[in-house]
Amino acid sequence: MKRRTLARRLAAALGLTLLLTACSQSTNAQSSEQQSTAAVSPVAGASAAPSAAGDNDLTGVTLKIGETGWKQQQLLLGQAGLADTPYKTDFSLFQGGNLQLEALGAGAIDLASASEIPPIFAAKSGGPGSLNIIAVREGNTLTQEVVVPEGSAITDVAGLKGKKVAYVQNTTAHYFLYKALQEAGLKWTDIEAVPLSTSDGLAALLSGQVEALASYGNAIISAHAKGATTLVDARDILSGNFLYITVPSVVNDPAKKAAIADYFSRLQRAFNWSRANADTWAAVVAQQTKQPVEQAKKTFVDGEAQRPSKFVPTSPEAIASQQDVLDTFVEAGIIDKAFDIGDYWSTAFDADLEKIAGEYVAP
């Protein structure tokens, strides 16, 4: 916001420099790794629906897309027979949405996806005009948990007092750990909070360096495979709003804007396909996440039953939900000053998203 001083902006930018550099390097390496990884063959009979790109010539467009954890979007489009886009796609993997936002700020990707939390910190660092939140994908809040290792004497969140707890900073894990502590009558300062990446947090938990872990996705799946138990999950804490974020220069590029709208449409139809082909999709998920197929299927089916994957336009309700998260971080002292997160939302894709919402097929 304009109220922030130049000195604070410079301090924030300096603090991000190493992360931005590392993320850009990681992006290039990860893209190369993905190109060398054998793709999973599409399911026989999967039909490609018409492109939503309209009359735009997108043959010269390369859409650089961030993903967290594993190649979920890339593989899903392939399985559903929707990967043959009129533009090129370049997918890069990151350990968290926060790192996607760093890459977006560095110009390494065009489109990031994250929970409500990473864009808050990116907006605070970059200021007005640094990013645009352009779409909401409703999704489930399963596999977001606080866990303890096998044999732990800790049986509830109150038992975390005075303990070392790993968490993924500036992500949903940060937020739901704070809220879980609050609900248990504890303050953030009542624990020894240890910010770690998803992989480092899991390693710390399994090696006994920390006594609990707040994380998500593969880290939680792997922790359970190693005997970890759940203290609390985030299904009633998180909104389930997953956001897609880009930068103004991309929004103002007609060809890239058309490519993103087409990409959202393809993803929505791919989500529909996954619900109709749960066994096939679960096998892909299990291979990528190193878990039994039946476990992967149960998690997927339970998640879609809780809150089906669905694109929706931006809305005052979605903005208010993210503002509530921001205000919670201010209350916790994690962010020093409140600002209006609505200033970072864009309605540029709402007309496209209205049409895409009509492509949704309920479970």
N, C-alpha and C positions, 0 to 999 in steps of 0.2 A: 504494500500500500504506500501511498505518497507520504504518509506520516512517518514511515521509517527513515532513519537518517542514512546518509551515504556511507558513513563509517560502519553501520551495522550491515549494510548490503555487502560492503567489501569483506567484512569479517566472515559473513556467511559464504560468500563466493570462495574465499580462501580455504575455508574448511572443507569445501566440496572438491577442490581441485584434484586431490589424489584419487578420490573415488571416481570422478569423471574420466580421468586418464586411464585408470585401471579398467573401467567399464568399457571404454572404447576399444582397448586392446582385447578384452575378453570377448567383445562382440565379434571382432574379426576372426578370432580363433574359433569361436563357437560356430560361426557360419561355415567355416571350412570343415569343421568336424561333422556338421549336419550333412553337407554335400557328400561326404564320404560314407555316411551311414546308409545301409540298404533300406529302402522304403518298404513299408508293408503293402502288399498288393491289395488293390481295391476289391471289395466284395463283388462277386459275379452278379450281374443284373442291376447293379446300382446305376441309376440314370442321372445324368447331369441336367439340371433345370436350366432354363434360359438365363443368360447373363442379365444382371440389373444395371449394366454400365450404360445402357441407352445408346445414343448416337456418338458418344465420345470415342475418339481413336486413342486407345490406351496401349498400343503396341510398344511405345517408347517409354512407358512408365515402369519403374521398379518400386514396389511398395516394400519398405523395410519394416518388419513386424517383430515386436518383442514377445517372448513367451516366458513364463515362469515354471521352473521345475523340470518339465519334459515337453516334447513336441506335440502337445495335445491338439492344438488347433490345426497344425500342419497335417498330422496323421488323420485327424477326423475328416478333414476335407478330402483327403485321398481315399479313405475308406468309403465315404459317401458318394464318390464319383464326381466331386465338385472342385477338384484341384486344377482343372484345365482352365485357367483364368486368361483373359485377353491382355493381361499385364504380367510382368514378372513379380514373383514374391521372393523375399529374402528373409528367412526366419532366423532369429538369434535367441539363444537361451540365457536366462539369468536365474539367480537363486531367489530373487524376490522382486516384487513390484517396485520397491524402492530403487533397486538397481536399474530397472527398466526406465524409471523416470530420470535417473542420472544420464542414461544413454540418450534419452530423448532430448534432454537439455544440451548434450554434447553434439547433437546432430547425427548420432550413430544409427538411430532408428526414426521412422516416421510415425509409428503408431505403437503406443504402450497400452497395457491393460493391467489393472491393479484393483485392490480394494479401495475403500474410501480414504484410507490413511496416507499412503505415499504421496498422492497429489497435494495434500495439505502441506507437507514439508517442502515439496518442490515449489509450490506457490509462495510459501513464506520466503524461500531462498531467492526465487527468481523475480518475484514482484509482478505487478500487472503487465499483461502482454506476453508473459513467458510461456504460458501453456493454455490450452483449451480442453475442457472436459466436454466431450461431444456425444457420448452415448452411455446408456446404462444396460448392463446385462444382469438380469435377475438370476441368482444362482443359490445353491445350498450352502449351508454353513457347517457341514460335517467335516470331520478330520481337522478341526481347529480346536486344540485341546491343551490343557496343562497336564503333563504326565509325570510320573515318578518311576524310577527303575524297579525291576523285579526285587522283591524282598524289602522294599522301603517300609519304614515304620510310620511314614506320613500317610494319613488316611483322609484328610480333608484340607481345604485351602488354608484354614486357620493354622494348620500345622506347619505352614511355610515360614512362620515368623522366625527371623534370625537365620534362615537358610539361604544358600546360594541357588538362585533360580536363573537359568539361561532363557533368553527371549530374543526375538528378531526385532531389532530396533526400527521404529518408524513404520511398522506394519500392523496388520490386524493382531498379531501376537502381542505387541506392545499394548494395544488398546484393551484387548479382552483380559490380559493379565491384570492390568490396573483395575478394571471393573470387577473382576473376580475377587481381588484383594479387598476392594471397597465393600463388596457385598458380605465379605467374611469379617468385616470390622477392622481390617488392617490398612495401614498406609503403605505407600510405595517404599518409604524409608524403613519399614519394618522387615523388609527382605534385603538380601544382598543381590541386587539385580545385575546380571552379567550379560551385556549385549554381544550376541554371537550370530553368525550366519546360520542358515538351517542345517547345513552339514556339520559345521563346527559345534553347534549346540547339541546335535544328536551324539556326536563323538564324546563331548564333555559329559553328557548324561550317562552314556554307557560305560565310560571309564571312571565314573565316580568323582569327577572334578566339580560337578554341580549336583544338587539334590533334587532338582525338578527342571522341567523344560516346558516353555510355552512356545508352541510352533504350529505348523500346519502341513498338510499334504504329505509328501513322501517321508518327511522326517517323522511324522506321527505314525504313519503306516509302518515304517521300519522299526520305530521304538516299540510298538506293540508286538511286532514279530520277534523282538528280543526280550519279551516278557514284561514290558512297561505297562502300567495301569493308569487309568484316567482319574485325575482328581476332579476336574470340571471340564465341560466342553462349552463351546461358544455359541451353540445353536440359538440360545435365547438372549445372547448379548449382541451379536453382530446383525446387521441389517440384511446381509445377503446381496447388497448392491455392489456389483463389480463394474468399474468404470473404464471407459476407453478414452485415452488422452492423446492429443497431438499438439502441434504448435501452430500459431497463426499463419505462418508461411505455407504450411500444407493445406490448411483450410482454404486459403486464398488461391491455391493452385487448382484450376477446374479439373484437370486430368486426374490429379491425385485424389481430389475430393470424390470424383466419380468412382475411382478404383476402391476407395474405402467404403463407399456406399454399397458397391457390388460385393466387397468382401464381407460386410455385415450380413447381407442377404444370404450369401453362401453359407456362412456360419449358422444362421438361423435354420436353414434347411438341413444342414448337417446335424444340428442338435436334434431335429425331428427324426432324422434317420437313426441316430444313436438310440433313441428311446424305442424305436420300432425294431431295432436289431441289437438288443442288450447283450445277448450271448457273444456275438461277434465283437462288439465294442469292448466288452469286458476282457476278452482274450488279449486285445491290443493293450489295454490299460495294465493288465497283469504283467505282460512282457516288459513294459516300460517302467513299472514301479516295483518289480521284483516281489510280487505277492501272488498267492494262489488265485486262480481264476474265479472261484466261487466267492472268495472274499471281495475281489474287485467288483464282481457283479452285484453283490449285496450292497456295497458302499454306493455304487452308481445308482442302483434302483431306489435305495433309501433316499439318496440325495435328490433325485428327480421327483420323488414323491413329496419330499419336504418342500422344495421350491424349484420347479422345472426351469431349465435354462431357457431364457427368453429375452430378446432385445426389446427395449421400450424407449420411447423418446425421453429427453430430459424433462424434468418436472419440478415444481416448487417443493413437492414432498421429498424428492431425492436430494435436492439442495439442502433442505432443512435437516435431513438425516445426517449429511456430511457436516453441516454446521454444528450439530450437536456433538459430533465426535471432536471437532476442532475445539469447541468450548470446553469439553472435558479435559483435553490436553492443556488448555490454559489453566483450568482449575487445578490440575495436577502439577503445574509449574514446568511442564515439559516444553510448552510454547510460552514465550514471555508476554505476548500481547495478542489480543483477539483481532481478527480482521474478517471481512465478508468474503467467504469462499464462493458465493454466488457470482462475484466479479470474474471468476475464472471459468464459468460455464458458458457454453455456446449452444445456440439453437440451430446452428447451420445445417445439421443433419436431421432435424426433427421431421421434415416432410418425408425424407427417405425412410426414417425409422417408423413412421406411421404405416407405410406400406409394408415394411418388413414385419411389423407386429402382426399384420394380417396373414403372413405366411406361417405363423406359429401353429403347430399341431399339438394339441394337448395329449398327455400320456394316456 
